[in-house]
Amino acid sequence: MITNTDAEIKVRRKPVTLTIREDIMRDAKSLSLNASKAAEAGIAEALRKARGERWLAENRDAILAYNTEIEARGVAIQPLWDESDR
């Protein structure tokens, strides 16, 4: 997976207020973790997942139709890795 680092993308940071469990913040501090970067990474991952789920939901009918078509007619060209008919 390709990810962009702060050095590759210069974006403005927005100060926000978050409410986080005390035990999590205590453990993060004891491990010298940057809470802002950890929260940002977690939010970025949640966004990636939510966008993927939304895309799948929006395209579910097309995917099902395509899969039904492939099941009925087969693929136009047999993949090189599929040796079942050889």
N, C-alpha and C positions, 0 to 999 in steps of 0.2 A: 504494500500500500504506500502510495506517495503522499507525504504530508508536507505542508508548508510551515517553515519555522518563522519566528519573528523576524529573523534576519532577511528572509526571502520576501516577506510581505510587511510593509510598514502600514499599520492601521492605528487609528486613534483608540485609546482606551477610554472607557466610560466608567467613572466611579459609581458604584452601586452599593446598596446595603443588602446583605444576605443574612438570614438566620440559619445558623448551622449548629448542630448538636455540640454541647460542650465537650463531650468525650472525644469526639472526632477532632475538634480543634486542639484539644490538649495533646492528643497523639500526634497530630500534624506538627505542632510546635516542638514536641519532644524529638521529632525526627528532622527538624529544621526544614520542613516542606514549605514551599511558597504556596500559601492558601489561595491566593488570587489565580496563580497559574494552574493549580489543581482544579479549582472551580471552573475556570475557563475550559480546560481540557474535558472535564466532565460534561459541561454544557455543549461543547462542540460535538462530543460523541453522541449525546442525546439528540442533537439536531440531525446528525448523519443518520441515525437509526430511524427517527421520525420521518425524515424525508424519504428514506428507502421504503418504509411501510406505506406511506402515502402514495408513492409512485406505484407500488405493487397493487394497492387497492384501486387506483385509478386505471390501471392497465390490466386488471384481472380478467376481464371479459376477452380482451384481445389475446392474452396469453393462453387462456383456455381454448379459444377458437383455433389458434395456431397449433396447439398440442393435439386437438381433435383432428385437424387436417393432416398432421404428420402421422398420427396413428392410422388414419384411414388410407393415406396414399403413400406413406413412407417419405424418406428424404430424397431429394433430387440426386444428390451425390453421396455415396457411402463414405463416411469419415475414414481416414487412413487408419485410425486406431481400432476401428470396428472390424474384427476379423471373423465375425460369426458366419458370414456367407462365403468365406474363402476356402 
